[in-house]
Amino acid sequence: MVPQVSPVALARDEPSVLTDWWFTVDRLLLASILAIAGAGIVLSLAASPAMAVKRGLPTFHFVERQLIFTALAIVLMLSLSLLSPAAVRRVALAGCALSLILLILVLASGAEINGARRWLRLAGYSLQPSELAKPAFVVLSAWLLAEGRRRPDMPALLLAFGLYVAFVGLLVLQPDVGQALLVSLVWCALFFLAGGPVAWFLALLAMLAGGLGTAYLTTGYVRLRVDRFFHPAAGDSIQAERARQSFIEGGLFGRGPGEGTIKSGLPDAHNDFVFAVIAEEYGVLVCLVLLGLFALVVVRAFSRQIGEGDHFRRLGAMGLALLFGMQALINMAVNAGLLPTKGITLPFISVGGSSMLATGVALGMLLALTRRRAGLAYTKKPAFAPMPSEST
């Protein structure tokens, strides 16, 4: 008699890394992320073939790139999600140091495109170090702010602010005001979530507003984009107008896959303006579903960490979720005509190798920090408790 082989199943008492990961990872968060990644592959068929043909490339060139980089990003994400919080911190420290060096190299030897230096050529591939630096910067800033609460004798807040100034300064020198704004918003939010004094938080916002005003007065492309946004008739704003028109043309259910026409007039239809192409071909309803998925990732991460007793894990996870959500929100707002153009991609949806891999790193760290490890006691603490300096 042949013995029957039962299906392989994971059990809590099986001592393995995979078992521990499966029973501690936030499966709803993981499912939401994979749903966005899958949608990105399907939705890449909307704009990518037309853009490839326009550039004289094989029809599915960008679709194939999307598949490859999405797969690499997911592998990277799942690998990082296995790490402990301490290992995540070490990876962030190494990644931040390497990224800052690469950002300096960009200024020294990067290719200048449209008056900006943002890319490095390595082994025949283009790399945007600012994308890869963002998740490492957020995690390292969260650790420093958390240490400032745990050890008042350590100048952690000063170090966190110094790191912020160095990173944003390198972005502004490129110049890349859009990424600098995104990073600044996330850092200010982290400072607030860490329990920083309200007066300092307001001072940071005032400093950020002053920086944006300075960028408008001193940086030509920033002034041009802002002027076009507020006064469309005063300049060439055809790209933004076509993006806004796509929502009207698509209506609720869209014109159908491949039936859109506005993408032919958008030079970045497969990248910065892919959301507008989705609106025309798949409709506003699909756009709302996509927006809901991004919101679910952020809300789930916050709800998972709001009572977390480990301040580093709480701040790190919330910071990464904000980075992911704010980047998506800014891109969607630009496509809908609610913000001036920023040159910020839509995570897991826009075509782009550096952006895709950086998203995989950020979400892998997020999954690692939101895991519930067996045998670890969690103490409920106020999420917005003041820093020691303010409580005396």
Secondary structure, 3 states (H helix, E strand, C coil): CCCCCCCCCCCCCCCCHHHHHHHHCCHHHHHHHHHHHHHHHHHHHHHHHHHHHHCCCCCCHHHHHHHHHHHHHHHHHHHHCCCCHHHHHHHHHHHHHHHHHHHHHHHHHCEEECCEEEEEEECCEEECHHHHHHHHHHHHHHHHHHHHHHCCCCCHHHHHHHHHHHHHHHHHHCCCHHHHHHHHHHHHHHHHHCCCCHHHHHHHHHHHHHHHHHHHHHCHHHHHHHHHHHCHHHCCCHHHHHHHHHHHHHCCCCCCCCCCCHHHHCCCCCCCCHHHHHHHHHCHHHHHHHHHHHHHHHHHHHHHHCCCCCHHHHHHHHHHHHHHHHHHHHHHHHHCCCCCCCCCCCCCCCCCHHHHHHHHHHHHHHHHHCCCCCCCCCCCCCCCCCCHHHHC
